[in-house]
């Protein structure tokens, strides 16, 4: 564990193994106590907010014990240096374990071959298929004489198959592009078109008021036409007064939206 430093009252306290053992002991007791009282999510930040717990954890005895085991107090560098391997011994240990860096050019059969990262999945586009076809035809041209001796016309048949595969792949790409365009067009056509409705309440803007006036004017003209030209009787004033009136509007005099 890498020692960390904790500063309190201008004193540096190393959090070595011994203080952390005491820390875990006190922490466990406090967590159990708070859990019995109904607490939860009690972490180290909550733990260090309690002054008396810090006093019980980082005592002079536990701090000095941790320093003594690490050669910090009293100062004893040999306590650490004597446990470290010498460079030659460390290298021999690495070689024995097989973790040493291999020198380029050494004959060593124990080095495993690196795993391949090439994909074994078939090509999914015409461009990728063309790359495979070019590699195959290049390899075929290098052994064309051998193939013709074993099976006359084999190299030509392989090239025909490759060209047919390319043609089908390109046609497939064209069909996919055409289908995508048709789907996008159909999606745009099927999108719901909404007509803006005049709000039932709230601010009545100028353009909404103009729309209402025009709609009422058109309605009046239609009523006049029906009453005089067609002969349809109009409702009486008493019946017309029964129709609900929209009183939820107020005129907006601050803007012209």
KAZI-V262646 format. One line per field, one symbol per residue. ss: DSSP state (A for helix, B for strand, O for the rest). Layout:
# KAZI-V262646
ss: ???
This chain:
# KAZI-V262646
ss: OOOOBBBBOOBBBBOOAAAAAAAAAAAAAAAAAAAAOOOOOOOAAAAAOOAAAAAAAOOAAAAAAAAAAAOOOOOOOAAAAOOOOOAAAAAAAAAAAOOOOOOOOOOOOOOOOOOOOOOOOOOOOAAAAAAAAAAAAAAAAAOAAAAAAAOOOAAAAAAAAAAAAAAAAAAAAAAAAAAAAAAAAAAAAAOOOOOOOOOOOBBBOAAAAAAAAAAAAAAAAAAAAAAAAAOOOOOOAAAAAAOOOOOOBBBOOOOOO
